[in-house]
């Protein structure tokens, strides 16, 4: 039996139609995807502002009130893979 593993490091962001390397709305807009109250993925703009994966949602919003947050959408991620 042959098994193949594929890694999608930015799938949660890509599922919203956003390239992980590009800005989601414009160069100043920080974007993050969260689940269960923590950040799963953050864009480069958010990372530059001090946010990181695993950070609590409330902490991220306290540090960056203009942060654009999206809840993780597993169905959208599944459709993105196809």
N, C-alpha and C positions, 0 to 999 in steps of 0.2 A: 504494500500500500504506500502511495506517495502522498505526502501532506505538504501543502504550501502555505506559508504564513505571509500575510501582507500587512504592513504597518501604515496606517494613515495618521500621521502625527497631528494634523490640523483639521481633522474631519469635522469636529463640532463647529468650527468657524466656517469651513468651506460649505457646510450644509446650508448656511444662510446666504450662499452665493457670494461670499467674500473671500478674496485671495488672502492667505495668511501673511503675505509679504506686503500687500498694498493696504492703504488706509480704507476702512470700511465706508466712510462717508466723505471725509476729506482729511487733509493732513493733520488737523487738530482734533479730530473726533476719536476718542479711545473706545474700544469695543471689547467685550468679554462675554464668554458663555459660562453659565453657572448651573450647578445641580446640587440639590440638598444643602443649599446655603453656602457653598464654597465655589470659588472660581475654578473651572476646568481648563479653560484656555483663555489667553489674553493676547491681544494684538500687539505689535511692536510699539505703538503709541502708548498703550497702557503700561507696558513693561518699562518704557522710558520714564513714566511717572511714578515708578516704584511698586507697581502691582505685580503679583506673581500667581502662578497656579497654586491651588490649595489655600489661598487666602480667604478668610470669611467674607461673605458678601457685604455685611455691614461695615467691616473695616475698609474694604475697597471703596465703598460709597463715601465713607468719611474722608478718605484720602483724596478721592477724585469724584466730587458730586456730579460732574457732567458725564460720568461713565455711562455708555450705552450698554445695558445688560440684556441678554437673551437667555431664557431657560433652555437647557439642552433639549433637543427634539430627536429622540432615537428614530422615529419614523422618517423624518427628513434626512437623517444621516444614512439610513438604509437606502433611500431613494437616490441619494448622492452617489453611492457606491456603484449603482447599476448603470 
